[in-house]
């Protein structure tokens, strides 16, 4: 396992290099380029040419890429076109809010999907199973941005009779001008978490249900029951551990899509994370910031996939990533 982990870590620089090349070339294909925001105003062609020369946009693409790559290898992702601040500092300042949203949502999604999926498998074809299955099909097909907008409208329509305000805040991570408290942070987290996590709970609960139905009818489960093992131990210790294997694989594959969902959620609710910052950089054509966010998200996704492989080997002792010596 150690050799496998080291080999995967050694592959990260190569993957990051390929991702950075593709992202950099894709940005060059966008019409207008980083000077499009200046062209909208009353900026003279001479001034545009001066800005172009200052940013090095007249150089060939491979020269521009190398000018970005060499400092990036040393941890310098350049400076923002709009704020003139270091990109790395700007992005790192927004990693915390994104991890706060993603981590909280991810933990709730895993707990709810496992519990609901196991409950559906144990009570197969019951009214509860049919109801949850219907809800899960609807939730899996519901776009994150649409659900977020609907939650905002519903929350705005239902107001607290004492204050006349909505029960939950609809934007930001905390109330401006108010000392931060745990209740304030949690109240701001409810709507973004619901919008981001509802579809994933519906999706993963279906996987857990299907996997649990395959496991609970196997011989080792019948043997455990025949030995008089309590039912809750049979379900949560023996069956659920084996049924969680497909979920680990699916979660690892879905990590990039979950980051995409976080991007929409942060935009809709004004959450000050990497997704909202990336959206702002796209609107402003701030290429250094866009490259910095893409690289950092790529690192997080690849590390998440590596962690999933390690967890998969832990949950299933039959999984081996190294060849056995004869």
TORKOL-4160 file (C-alpha; in steps of 0.2 Angstrom, whole numbers, padded with zeros to 4 digits, m for minus):
326
<pt num="1" X="0000" Y="0000" Z="0000"/>
<pt num="2" X="0014" Y="0012" Z="0004"/>
<pt num="3" X="0022" Y="0009" Z="m0013"/>
<pt num="4" X="0005" Y="0012" Z="m0021"/>
<pt num="5" X="0003" Y="0029" Z="m0012"/>
<pt num="6" X="0020" Y="0035" Z="m0016"/>
<pt num="7" X="0017" Y="0030" Z="m0035"/>
<pt num="8" X="0001" Y="0040" Z="m0035"/>
<pt num="9" X="0009" Y="0055" Z="m0027"/>
<pt num="10" X="0022" Y="0054" Z="m0040"/>
<pt num="11" X="0009" Y="0055" Z="m0053"/>
<pt num="12" X="0001" Y="0071" Z="m0046"/>
<pt num="13" X="0014" Y="0083" Z="m0054"/>
<pt num="14" X="0012" Y="0075" Z="m0071"/>
<pt num="15" X="m0007" Y="0076" Z="m0070"/>
<pt num="16" X="m0007" Y="0094" Z="m0064"/>
<pt num="17" X="0005" Y="0098" Z="m0079"/>
<pt num="18" X="m0008" Y="0091" Z="m0091"/>
<pt num="19" X="m0022" Y="0100" Z="m0083"/>
<pt num="20" X="m0014" Y="0116" Z="m0083"/>
<pt num="21" X="m0009" Y="0115" Z="m0101"/>
<pt num="22" X="m0027" Y="0111" Z="m0106"/>
<pt num="23" X="m0034" Y="0125" Z="m0095"/>
<pt num="24" X="m0022" Y="0138" Z="m0101"/>
<pt num="25" X="m0025" Y="0133" Z="m0120"/>
<pt num="26" X="m0044" Y="0133" Z="m0117"/>
<pt num="27" X="m0043" Y="0151" Z="m0109"/>
<pt num="28" X="m0034" Y="0157" Z="m0125"/>
<pt num="29" X="m0049" Y="0152" Z="m0135"/>
<pt num="30" X="m0061" Y="0163" Z="m0126"/>
<pt num="31" X="m0066" Y="0178" Z="m0137"/>
<pt num="32" X="m0060" Y="0194" Z="m0131"/>
<pt num="33" X="m0046" Y="0188" Z="m0119"/>
<pt num="34" X="m0042" Y="0197" Z="m0103"/>
<pt num="35" X="m0043" Y="0214" Z="m0111"/>
<pt num="36" X="m0062" Y="0212" Z="m0115"/>
<pt num="37" X="m0066" Y="0221" Z="m0098"/>
<pt num="38" X="m0056" Y="0236" Z="m0103"/>
<pt num="39" X="m0063" Y="0237" Z="m0121"/>
<pt num="40" X="m0080" Y="0239" Z="m0114"/>
<pt num="41" X="m0076" Y="0256" Z="m0107"/>
<pt num="42" X="m0069" Y="0272" Z="m0115"/>
<pt num="43" X="m0051" Y="0265" Z="m0116"/>
<pt num="44" X="m0041" Y="0271" Z="m0131"/>
<pt num="45" X="m0032" Y="0258" Z="m0142"/>
<pt num="46" X="m0015" Y="0265" Z="m0137"/>
<pt num="47" X="m0020" Y="0262" Z="m0119"/>
<pt num="48" X="m0026" Y="0244" Z="m0123"/>
<pt num="49" X="m0009" Y="0241" Z="m0132"/>
<pt num="50" X="0001" Y="0247" Z="m0117"/>
<pt num="51" X="m0009" Y="0235" Z="m0105"/>
<pt num="52" X="m0007" Y="0221" Z="m0118"/>
<pt num="53" X="0012" Y="0224" Z="m0118"/>
<pt num="54" X="0013" Y="0225" Z="m0099"/>
<pt num="55" X="0004" Y="0209" Z="m0097"/>
<pt num="56" X="0014" Y="0200" Z="m0110"/>
<pt num="57" X="m0001" Y="0196" Z="m0120"/>
<pt num="58" X="0008" Y="0199" Z="m0137"/>
<pt num="59" X="0020" Y="0185" Z="m0134"/>
<pt num="60" X="0017" Y="0167" Z="m0141"/>
<pt num="61" X="0005" Y="0156" Z="m0131"/>
<pt num="62" X="0019" Y="0144" Z="m0126"/>
<pt num="63" X="0030" Y="0159" Z="m0120"/>
<pt num="64" X="0015" Y="0165" Z="m0109"/>
<pt num="65" X="0012" Y="0148" Z="m0102"/>
<pt num="66" X="0031" Y="0145" Z="m0098"/>
<pt num="67" X="0030" Y="0163" Z="m0089"/>
<pt num="68" X="0016" Y="0156" Z="m0079"/>
<pt num="69" X="0023" Y="0139" Z="m0076"/>
<pt num="70" X="0040" Y="0143" Z="m0070"/>
<pt num="71" X="0034" Y="0154" Z="m0055"/>
<pt num="72" X="0020" Y="0142" Z="m0052"/>
<pt num="73" X="0032" Y="0127" Z="m0048"/>
<pt num="74" X="0039" Y="0138" Z="m0035"/>
<pt num="75" X="0022" Y="0142" Z="m0027"/>
<pt num="76" X="0019" Y="0159" Z="m0036"/>
<pt num="77" X="0003" Y="0159" Z="m0046"/>
<pt num="78" X="0005" Y="0177" Z="m0051"/>
<pt num="79" X="m0005" Y="0192" Z="m0048"/>
<pt num="80" X="m0023" Y="0196" Z="m0051"/>
<pt num="81" X="m0027" Y="0207" Z="m0065"/>
<pt num="82" X="m0041" Y="0216" Z="m0056"/>
<pt num="83" X="m0034" Y="0217" Z="m0038"/>
<pt num="84" X="m0015" Y="0216" Z="m0041"/>
<pt num="85" X="m0014" Y="0205" Z="m0026"/>
<pt num="86" X="m0005" Y="0188" Z="m0026"/>
<pt num="87" X="m0017" Y="0174" Z="m0033"/>
<pt num="88" X="m0011" Y="0161" Z="m0020"/>
<pt num="89" X="m0016" Y="0172" Z="m0006"/>
<pt num="90" X="m0033" Y="0177" Z="m0014"/>
<pt num="91" X="m0037" Y="0159" Z="m0017"/>
<pt num="92" X="m0031" Y="0152" Z="0000"/>
<pt num="93" X="m0042" Y="0165" Z="0009"/>
<pt num="94" X="m0057" Y="0157" Z="0001"/>
<pt num="95" X="m0053" Y="0139" Z="0003"/>
<pt num="96" X="m0059" Y="0139" Z="0021"/>
<pt num="97" X="m0077" Y="0144" Z="0017"/>
<pt num="98" X="m0078" Y="0131" Z="0003"/>
<pt num="99" X="m0071" Y="0118" Z="0014"/>
<pt num="100" X="m0084" Y="0123" Z="0028"/>
<pt num="101" X="m0098" Y="0121" Z="0016"/>
<pt num="102" X="m0092" Y="0106" Z="0007"/>
<pt num="103" X="m0086" Y="0097" Z="0023"/>
<pt num="104" X="m0102" Y="0100" Z="0032"/>
<pt num="105" X="m0113" Y="0095" Z="0017"/>
<pt num="106" X="m0102" Y="0080" Z="0013"/>
<pt num="107" X="m0104" Y="0073" Z="0031"/>
<pt num="108" X="m0123" Y="0076" Z="0032"/>
<pt num="109" X="m0124" Y="0068" Z="0014"/>
<pt num="110" X="m0115" Y="0052" Z="0019"/>
<pt num="111" X="m0124" Y="0050" Z="0036"/>
<pt num="112" X="m0141" Y="0053" Z="0028"/>
<pt num="113" X="m0138" Y="0042" Z="0013"/>
<pt num="114" X="m0131" Y="0028" Z="0022"/>
<pt num="115" X="m0145" Y="0028" Z="0035"/>
<pt num="116" X="m0159" Y="0030" Z="0022"/>
<pt num="117" X="m0152" Y="0017" Z="0010"/>
<pt num="118" X="m0150" Y="0004" Z="0024"/>
<pt num="119" X="m0168" Y="0008" Z="0031"/>
<pt num="120" X="m0175" Y="0006" Z="0013"/>
<pt num="121" X="m0166" Y="m0011" Z="0011"/>
<pt num="122" X="m0172" Y="m0018" Z="0027"/>
<pt num="123" X="m0190" Y="m0012" Z="0024"/>
<pt num="124" X="m0190" Y="m0016" Z="0006"/>
<pt num="125" X="m0206" Y="m0013" Z="m0004"/>
<pt num="126" X="m0214" Y="m0005" Z="0012"/>
<pt num="127" X="m0224" Y="0011" Z="0010"/>
<pt num="128" X="m0208" Y="0020" Z="0017"/>
<pt num="129" X="m0197" Y="0012" Z="0004"/>
<pt num="130" X="m0209" Y="0018" Z="m0010"/>
<pt num="131" X="m0210" Y="0035" Z="m0003"/>
<pt num="132" X="m0192" Y="0037" Z="m0001"/>
<pt num="133" X="m0188" Y="0030" Z="m0018"/>
<pt num="134" X="m0200" Y="0042" Z="m0026"/>
<pt num="135" X="m0192" Y="0057" Z="m0017"/>
<pt num="136" X="m0175" Y="0050" Z="m0022"/>
<pt num="137" X="m0179" Y="0050" Z="m0040"/>
<pt num="138" X="m0185" Y="0067" Z="m0040"/>
<pt num="139" X="m0170" Y="0074" Z="m0030"/>
<pt num="140" X="m0158" Y="0065" Z="m0041"/>
<pt num="141" X="m0165" Y="0074" Z="m0056"/>
<pt num="142" X="m0166" Y="0091" Z="m0048"/>
<pt num="143" X="m0153" Y="0104" Z="m0053"/>
<pt num="144" X="m0144" Y="0112" Z="m0039"/>
<pt num="145" X="m0146" Y="0130" Z="m0045"/>
<pt num="146" X="m0165" Y="0127" Z="m0047"/>
<pt num="147" X="m0167" Y="0120" Z="m0030"/>
<pt num="148" X="m0157" Y="0134" Z="m0023"/>
<pt num="149" X="m0168" Y="0147" Z="m0031"/>
<pt num="150" X="m0184" Y="0138" Z="m0025"/>
<pt num="151" X="m0177" Y="0137" Z="m0007"/>
<pt num="152" X="m0174" Y="0156" Z="m0007"/>
<pt num="153" X="m0191" Y="0160" Z="m0014"/>
<pt num="154" X="m0200" Y="0148" Z="m0001"/>
<pt num="155" X="m0189" Y="0155" Z="0013"/>
<pt num="156" X="m0193" Y="0173" Z="0008"/>
<pt num="157" X="m0212" Y="0169" Z="0007"/>
<pt num="158" X="m0213" Y="0161" Z="0024"/>
<pt num="159" X="m0208" Y="0174" Z="0037"/>
<pt num="160" X="m0206" Y="0174" Z="0056"/>
<pt num="161" X="m0222" Y="0182" Z="0063"/>
<pt num="162" X="m0212" Y="0190" Z="0077"/>
<pt num="163" X="m0199" Y="0199" Z="0067"/>
<pt num="164" X="m0207" Y="0199" Z="0050"/>
<pt num="165" X="m0191" Y="0193" Z="0042"/>
<pt num="166" X="m0187" Y="0176" Z="0034"/>
<pt num="167" X="m0183" Y="0162" Z="0046"/>
<pt num="168" X="m0166" Y="0159" Z="0038"/>
<pt num="169" X="m0154" Y="0171" Z="0030"/>
<pt num="170" X="m0153" Y="0169" Z="0011"/>
<pt num="171" X="m0135" Y="0175" Z="0007"/>
<pt num="172" X="m0117" Y="0176" Z="0014"/>
<pt num="173" X="m0109" Y="0166" Z="0027"/>
<pt num="174" X="m0112" Y="0177" Z="0042"/>
<pt num="175" X="m0122" Y="0192" Z="0046"/>
<pt num="176" X="m0112" Y="0208" Z="0042"/>
<pt num="177" X="m0109" Y="0220" Z="0057"/>
<pt num="178" X="m0114" Y="0207" Z="0070"/>
<pt num="179" X="m0101" Y="0197" Z="0081"/>
<pt num="180" X="m0099" Y="0180" Z="0074"/>
<pt num="181" X="m0108" Y="0166" Z="0083"/>
<pt num="182" X="m0111" Y="0147" Z="0080"/>
<pt num="183" X="m0130" Y="0150" Z="0078"/>
<pt num="184" X="m0127" Y="0163" Z="0065"/>
<pt num="185" X="m0115" Y="0152" Z="0055"/>
<pt num="186" X="m0126" Y="0137" Z="0056"/>
<pt num="187" X="m0142" Y="0147" Z="0051"/>
<pt num="188" X="m0132" Y="0153" Z="0035"/>
<pt num="189" X="m0127" Y="0136" Z="0031"/>
<pt num="190" X="m0144" Y="0128" Z="0031"/>
<pt num="191" X="m0150" Y="0133" Z="0014"/>
<pt num="192" X="m0134" Y="0131" Z="0004"/>
<pt num="193" X="m0132" Y="0114" Z="0012"/>
<pt num="194" X="m0150" Y="0109" Z="0008"/>
<pt num="195" X="m0148" Y="0115" Z="m0010"/>
<pt num="196" X="m0131" Y="0106" Z="m0012"/>
<pt num="197" X="m0134" Y="0090" Z="m0003"/>
<pt num="198" X="m0152" Y="0085" Z="m0007"/>
<pt num="199" X="m0148" Y="0078" Z="m0024"/>
<pt num="200" X="m0133" Y="0069" Z="m0018"/>
<pt num="201" X="m0142" Y="0061" Z="m0003"/>
<pt num="202" X="m0155" Y="0055" Z="m0016"/>
<pt num="203" X="m0142" Y="0048" Z="m0027"/>
<pt num="204" X="m0131" Y="0039" Z="m0014"/>
<pt num="205" X="m0146" Y="0032" Z="m0004"/>
<pt num="206" X="m0151" Y="0023" Z="m0020"/>
<pt num="207" X="m0133" Y="0015" Z="m0021"/>
<pt num="208" X="m0133" Y="0010" Z="m0003"/>
<pt num="209" X="m0151" Y="0002" Z="m0005"/>
<pt num="210" X="m0146" Y="m0008" Z="m0020"/>
<pt num="211" X="m0129" Y="m0013" Z="m0012"/>
<pt num="212" X="m0137" Y="m0018" Z="0005"/>
<pt num="213" X="m0150" Y="m0029" Z="m0004"/>
<pt num="214" X="m0136" Y="m0038" Z="m0012"/>
<pt num="215" X="m0127" Y="m0040" Z="0004"/>
<pt num="216" X="m0141" Y="m0045" Z="0016"/>
<pt num="217" X="m0146" Y="m0060" Z="0006"/>
<pt num="218" X="m0128" Y="m0068" Z="0006"/>
<pt num="219" X="m0123" Y="m0083" Z="0016"/>
<pt num="220" X="m0112" Y="m0074" Z="0029"/>
<pt num="221" X="m0127" Y="m0063" Z="0034"/>
<pt num="222" X="m0138" Y="m0078" Z="0036"/>
<pt num="223" X="m0125" Y="m0087" Z="0046"/>
<pt num="224" X="m0123" Y="m0072" Z="0058"/>
<pt num="225" X="m0142" Y="m0072" Z="0061"/>
<pt num="226" X="m0142" Y="m0091" Z="0064"/>
<pt num="227" X="m0129" Y="m0088" Z="0077"/>
<pt num="228" X="m0140" Y="m0076" Z="0086"/>
<pt num="229" X="m0131" Y="m0060" Z="0083"/>
<pt num="230" X="m0142" Y="m0045" Z="0086"/>
<pt num="231" X="m0150" Y="m0038" Z="0071"/>
<pt num="232" X="m0143" Y="m0021" Z="0073"/>
<pt num="233" X="m0125" Y="m0028" Z="0074"/>
<pt num="234" X="m0129" Y="m0039" Z="0058"/>
<pt num="235" X="m0135" Y="m0023" Z="0049"/>
<pt num="236" X="m0123" Y="m0010" Z="0054"/>
<pt num="237" X="m0107" Y="m0020" Z="0057"/>
<pt num="238" X="m0108" Y="m0034" Z="0044"/>
<pt num="239" X="m0119" Y="m0029" Z="0030"/>
<pt num="240" X="m0116" Y="m0010" Z="0030"/>
<pt num="241" X="m0097" Y="m0011" Z="0030"/>
<pt num="242" X="m0098" Y="m0022" Z="0014"/>
<pt num="243" X="m0112" Y="m0012" Z="0006"/>
<pt num="244" X="m0102" Y="0004" Z="0008"/>
<pt num="245" X="m0089" Y="m0001" Z="m0005"/>
<pt num="246" X="m0098" Y="0004" Z="m0020"/>
<pt num="247" X="m0103" Y="0021" Z="m0011"/>
<pt num="248" X="m0084" Y="0024" Z="m0009"/>
<pt num="249" X="m0081" Y="0022" Z="m0027"/>
<pt num="250" X="m0095" Y="0033" Z="m0033"/>
<pt num="251" X="m0091" Y="0047" Z="m0020"/>
<pt num="252" X="m0073" Y="0047" Z="m0027"/>
<pt num="253" X="m0079" Y="0048" Z="m0045"/>
<pt num="254" X="m0092" Y="0062" Z="m0040"/>
<pt num="255" X="m0080" Y="0073" Z="m0031"/>
<pt num="256" X="m0077" Y="0085" Z="m0047"/>
<pt num="257" X="m0096" Y="0086" Z="m0049"/>
<pt num="258" X="m0099" Y="0090" Z="m0031"/>
<pt num="259" X="m0086" Y="0105" Z="m0033"/>
<pt num="260" X="m0096" Y="0110" Z="m0048"/>
<pt num="261" X="m0112" Y="0110" Z="m0037"/>
<pt num="262" X="m0103" Y="0120" Z="m0024"/>
<pt num="263" X="m0099" Y="0133" Z="m0037"/>
<pt num="264" X="m0118" Y="0135" Z="m0042"/>
<pt num="265" X="m0122" Y="0135" Z="m0024"/>
<pt num="266" X="m0109" Y="0148" Z="m0019"/>
<pt num="267" X="m0115" Y="0159" Z="m0033"/>
<pt num="268" X="m0134" Y="0158" Z="m0029"/>
<pt num="269" X="m0131" Y="0161" Z="m0010"/>
<pt num="270" X="m0116" Y="0173" Z="m0011"/>
<pt num="271" X="m0105" Y="0161" Z="m0002"/>
<pt num="272" X="m0088" Y="0168" Z="m0001"/>
<pt num="273" X="m0079" Y="0153" Z="m0007"/>
<pt num="274" X="m0068" Y="0147" Z="m0021"/>
<pt num="275" X="m0083" Y="0144" Z="m0032"/>
<pt num="276" X="m0090" Y="0162" Z="m0031"/>
<pt num="277" X="m0072" Y="0169" Z="m0032"/>
<pt num="278" X="m0070" Y="0158" Z="m0048"/>
<pt num="279" X="m0086" Y="0165" Z="m0055"/>
<pt num="280" X="m0080" Y="0183" Z="m0052"/>
<pt num="281" X="m0064" Y="0180" Z="m0060"/>
<pt num="282" X="m0072" Y="0173" Z="m0076"/>
<pt num="283" X="m0083" Y="0188" Z="m0077"/>
<pt num="284" X="m0068" Y="0199" Z="m0075"/>
<pt num="285" X="m0058" Y="0188" Z="m0087"/>
<pt num="286" X="m0045" Y="0187" Z="m0073"/>
<pt num="287" X="m0034" Y="0173" Z="m0080"/>
<pt num="288" X="m0021" Y="0171" Z="m0066"/>
<pt num="289" X="m0035" Y="0169" Z="m0054"/>
<pt num="290" X="m0044" Y="0156" Z="m0065"/>
<pt num="291" X="m0028" Y="0146" Z="m0067"/>
<pt num="292" X="m0025" Y="0147" Z="m0048"/>
<pt num="293" X="m0042" Y="0140" Z="m0044"/>
<pt num="294" X="m0042" Y="0127" Z="m0057"/>
<pt num="295" X="m0025" Y="0120" Z="m0051"/>
<pt num="296" X="m0030" Y="0120" Z="m0032"/>
<pt num="297" X="m0047" Y="0111" Z="m0036"/>
<pt num="298" X="m0037" Y="0099" Z="m0047"/>
<pt num="299" X="m0026" Y="0095" Z="m0032"/>
<pt num="300" X="m0040" Y="0093" Z="m0020"/>
<pt num="301" X="m0049" Y="0081" Z="m0032"/>
<pt num="302" X="m0034" Y="0070" Z="m0035"/>
<pt num="303" X="m0030" Y="0069" Z="m0016"/>
<pt num="304" X="m0049" Y="0065" Z="m0014"/>
<pt num="305" X="m0048" Y="0050" Z="m0026"/>
<pt num="306" X="m0032" Y="0044" Z="m0018"/>
<pt num="307" X="m0040" Y="0044" Z="m0001"/>
<pt num="308" X="m0055" Y="0035" Z="m0008"/>
<pt num="309" X="m0043" Y="0021" Z="m0015"/>
<pt num="310" X="m0036" Y="0020" Z="0003"/>
<pt num="311" X="m0053" Y="0018" Z="0011"/>
<pt num="312" X="m0058" Y="0006" Z="m0002"/>
<pt num="313" X="m0043" Y="m0005" Z="0003"/>
<pt num="314" X="m0047" Y="m0003" Z="0021"/>
<pt num="315" X="m0065" Y="m0008" Z="0019"/>
<pt num="316" X="m0062" Y="m0023" Z="0008"/>
<pt num="317" X="m0046" Y="m0033" Z="0013"/>
<pt num="318" X="m0047" Y="m0042" Z="m0003"/>
<pt num="319" X="m0042" Y="m0027" Z="m0013"/>
<pt num="320" X="m0023" Y="m0026" Z="m0016"/>
<pt num="321" X="m0015" Y="m0012" Z="m0026"/>
<pt num="322" X="0002" Y="m0021" Z="m0026"/>
<pt num="323" X="0008" Y="m0037" Z="m0033"/>
<pt num="324" X="0011" Y="m0051" Z="m0021"/>
<pt num="325" X="0028" Y="m0059" Z="m0021"/>
<pt num="326" X="0028" Y="m0078" Z="m0025"/>
